[in-house]
Amino acid sequence: MSAPKWHEYMAPVLRALSDGLVYKPREAITAAADLMGVSEEQRSVLIASGQEQWINRGNWALSYLTRAGATERPGRAQYRITDVGRDLLARFPDGITERDLRIIPGYETPRRAKPAAAVVPVDLEAGEEDTDLDPDEQIASGIARIHADVADELLQRVLGQEPVFFEQAVLDLLIAMGYGGAEGKATRTQLSSDGGIDGIIDQDALGLSRVYVQAKRYAAANVVGRPAIQEFVGALAGNAANQGVFITTSRFSAEAQRYADQVPTRVVLVDGERLTRLMIHYGVGVQVKRTVQIVEIDEDFFE
């Protein structure tokens, strides 16, 4: 008997969690594997990264269920079923696929990503359900899934820290992006101007060009409106500044974005989704788990 695929763990995981108790990931996956009758031989199989295959696949199932709201995380490395999960299990008791999750309001299929040229931090096992995709597309799909999951975790970790931690993380990100130049610097500060300034980046050694930063750590459901951006613009004017970046862990209203686009002062708004993409891209708060080299035929060798 072949080992269960990652999506085949979803219904058993929900069934294991249906008692309403809080489970650690391995506990939930083990219970699901027991329900499916996964053999000791199957549990001994390792994937290329050295992780047990059945645990890897169970983790992907938990990740997708959490993204769909079928499970929740009451604490770090803890999972519990939700009413959405109970309804999902009732609808699909014999098995759940990623397509079945799309019936849940608010669920978003992870975005596709273009294959990385040389360094790919990915477990190739993750994309096994996408059998209609070619190998390159499967790698791209796997990267997108991993990045989406890491992005969710990044926001949760940031929200669990003190505000000063977020302010410093934002400055670290901007420096990693190249702001500050070779001899510039970033300073976390507290000014008394209306709206407040959380950080200043000197673009050159003399500080002749500066970028002013405001970092607001809000829950994902919060919406930053126009008044907050107006206050930030006022703070910039009070410091004779002509450019600033407003970064939040939540999102901006359409009115706030329109206002930022219209004011003479150059104001860039970065919401939580864009923030995590930038953190992953520039390696802030994350590290490369594993690299995979993708090869092709060297035509010159055969000429």
Disulfide bonds with the S-S distance in Angstrom:
none
